[in-house]
Amino acid sequence: MARKKRKRQPKKTFKFQLTPGGVFGLGIVCFCLFMWMFLLGIWAGQTILLPSAPSGKLKNNLNSSSEKNRPPVQILEPDGKKKQAR
């Protein structure tokens, strides 16, 4: 029994043709996109890693009011530790 040979369908090819000006324009667009993403990444990283401090007026008001109303600091020792006699 002889096998029937199937006819191969021709492969569909895709051509991408650009003029030198089109290649240059595509390069400029890609460069601008990558630069935008780089700057956006730097800004986001700085914002996440180094959050901004409160503004000067607010910071001064918070410090002055909280220091006046703050009770004195007490040093507490855990119950499990024994005090050593000298």
PyMOL commands that set and color helices and strands:
alter all, ss='L'
color gray80, all
select helices_A, chain A and resi 20-49+56-69
alter helices_A, ss='H'
color red, helices_A
deselect
rebuild
show_as cartoon
